[in-house]
């Protein structure tokens, strides 16, 4: 019998996850299908119960459900307890277990694409939403020295810092008002600038950072994956190393794939399918 996995989100029509997961299943001759499910927030509990009722193998979870789904799970992994958000569910013998593979995807892309090791480094982080929580967790675990956080609204950044201070041994936080995001001194002190907001998903979105402030040795990581953002374009014009979030997306998807199937994910197949899907949008 064909096994079902999928994606809970609202909206989900834009997602390319079904494309690269189904390509991976085909590559390994696995009898799985990945389906997107548009789940309104008010229906989340019923939809989650449906995973058990329909014997669905697993589910990815995206905006706006990554934290709201937690009360409906039977168990969560250690990283979920520390991050406070779920992006992968595995139906293990009728028990729903939550995982977070975003941090894995982020670190894999940092290492492969930018050859960057966060240990002892200073980070300039834009954003304080669900992705920023996974990014911050990953940076702390890899012993980053300092994380400067900028977000609008300010209160979300305060909440993120409060959440992670208890596990951030050796890592200090600096909270900066959104209006000060183009502070030249702060940017020049950073080893890497990370955009963990959704700014850039729309082709008309401007860069949150002025091009002239992107200093010579600064690395740029933008989690937006569906296009080359204004930030990435500006960085490349300045001759900087800059990458988008496509490999992070594929890598977190590969980790989910391995949880569900117990098989090693065909990364290159998944990456090629994702790139083709974006090229054809």
Secondary structure, 3 states (H helix, E strand, C coil): CCEEEEEEECCCCCCCHHHHHHHHHHHCCCCEEEEEEECCHHHHHHHHHHHHHCCCCEEEECCCCCCCCHHHCCEECHHHHHHCCCCEEEEECCEEEEECCHHHHHHHHHHHHCCCCCCCCEEEEECCCHHHHHHHHHHHHCCCCEEEEEECCHHHHHHHHHHHCCCCCCCEEEEEEHHHCCCHHHHHCCCEEEECCCCCCCCCCCCCCCHHHCCCCCEEEECCCCCCCHHHHHHHHCCCCEECCHHHHHHHHHHHHHHHHCCCCCHHHHHHHHHHHHHCC
